[in-house]
Amino acid sequence: MTVFALLSVAPVHEGNMAEDVAAAVEALEDYDVSYETNPMATTIEASDVDTLLEAVGSAHKAIDADRVSTVLKIDDKRTADHDAAAKVDALEAELGRPAQSK
């Protein structure tokens, strides 16, 4: 997979957003993408930018709210095939330890 994205999508309202964010994450299941969610955002991998953008659009539309905020950052490396796990592995090799606090 060669296209990475950092996606944050959430309703604009006070209170718990877990149900809404879960709907957005669940929408990604309909696409040929890999993803991992953390407390701040979801990292997505796709084989091409069109698939990625379709998945992101679906995640955005999955939130049933009057106002939705979506932030998207894309890394589209077109000259080499790579995956997110390899990027983390390279970082951890350089650190000599897992890339997280103890």
VENCORHU-V484770 format. One line per field, one symbol per residue. burial: I if it has 24 or more other ideal C-beta (glycine too) atoms within 12 Angstrom, else O. Layout:
burial: ???
This chain:
burial: IIIIIIIIIIIOOOOOOOOIIOIIIOIIOOIOIIIOOOOOIIIIIIOOIOIIOIIIIIIIOIIOOOOIOIOIOIOOOOOOOOOIOOOOOOOOOOOOOOOOOO
